[in-house]
Amino acid sequence: MSAVSIRNASKVFNLGKSNQVDALRNVSLDVKPGEFVSLIGPSGCGKSTLLRLIANLLEPTNGDVVVNDKPAAQARLDQDYGMAFQQAGLFEWRTVRKNIELPLELKGWDKNARALRANEMLQLVQLPEFGDHYPWQLSGGMQQRIAIARALAAHPPLLLMDEPFGALDEMTREYMQGELLRICAATGTTVVFVTHSIPEAVYLSNRVVVMSPRPGRITKVVDVSLGGERNEDTRNRTAFFEAITAVREGLRGMHAAHVGLGNDDR
Amino acid sequence: MNRVGNLLRTTLGNALPAIVFGALFLGFWEWAVRFFELKPYFLTAPSAIWEQFTSNFTLIRGAATVSGTNALIGLLAGTVLGVAMSFVLSRFGFLNQLITPLAVALNAVPIFVLVAVLNNMYSITSEIPRRIMVALVVYFIVLVNVARGLTQVSPTHVELMRSYAASDVAILRKVRIPNAIPFLFVSLKIAAPAAVITAFVSEYFGGSQNGLGSRISSNIANSKNAAAWAYVLAACLLGLLFYLFSVVMESLNRKGEVK
């Protein structure tokens, strides 16, 4: 049983046209329930495309994507996952509470059940007093916490995140990483997390998947042996730096291959 | 009570420079007419205009009612049609390419040509051509803006809704329509004064001589400049009334947002 299972998935944009792009080629990946997996790589390596295949916002050109033991399309219809983006994407005409309630509205929950769950989620992200505020009255970090609360409102087993902290400053970012781990531990949610940041990927993940571009593929998977409990001291541990080095080497190896070092082409 | 007092005071405080400027301007105007002994056909004194305005008030009010009714009916009809069409256009993109050139072409035809044509279609005393003209002008302003509001939604919002397996109808109701509402109020702010101006102008091309526009032109034709100015004053007030109405509508909507 796995939370996400991808078998030989490929994605080609503009197939057969002059601007054809091999966004992903023969990607296979399994994510276990409760696991935190990060996808890292340079721009154009297909990490966001891979996330959108899992979310069924894109269909693979070839291969299979299974989420929660069903085809990805069915998992989307069943709202088996929640999603958060780099932009918090809150609806500015809705209060914070109404934003959190949106996925529940679409599921047809009644008013009382929605209000109860919204309160629970506001507690979870530790912003209980901001339910009746409008998004623009909140800081960027607070907005992103509300976006996470909204993504988890229906208690989905899987959370998909596309560079959710990319627009935040470094201090807020580290605080949010701690918050995300706390929330995931409390809810037992599986996470697939796209990021540009090596320390962020290592700090959060059980496994870091290193990807490379043209065509997008998985080049290395780094196991992070930091254990379940992580706090600010984690960032000073030897294992943390070792994992960072391993990820960096994975990224650098592919960079060397790209500029023609380390092979006999020239 | 105190809060209301404060609000009144700040509003008055904000308006004070405008009031002082307006009073000085009128004073200068009056002084210049008297000092240089300007002839009434060249420039009329504000006091003479005001005298005409008060003594002919019933007539002016009647004319303003005629023009105002035309503008209001045209504004409402144009808004309803514009909103309806923007929904159709945003739903069926291909129609956009068919209708936009037609809309641009129609918009490029001068008002008086259309009014003349419309006047021939209806009886000479009918107000309908003028209302159609107002509705047409309003229609394009509303159509362009609301269609933009319905289509220019944040890509993140759309992806999010698709991740919730939301139907197109749900996306329309929960994303596109709320997104378009501020665009509607902006378009009304432009369309409301335009409706009044169109109602006046369309009176210049025949038909009943009962509105503000036709009263202004006939008074000028008879060299009754003070009377013409009195009708111009009424036209200004009517335009302001429409504009104020659209501003109040918009601020009511914004209050709902900001709480």
Interface residues (C-beta under 8 A of the other chain):
Chain A: A55 L57 R76 L77 D78 Q79 Y81 G82 M83 F85 Q87 G89 F91 E92 W93 R94 L102 P103 E105 L106 D132 Y134 L160
Chain B: S154 T156 H157 E159 L160 M161 R162 S163 Y164 A165 A166 A170 K174 V175 P178 N179 I181 E257 V258 K259
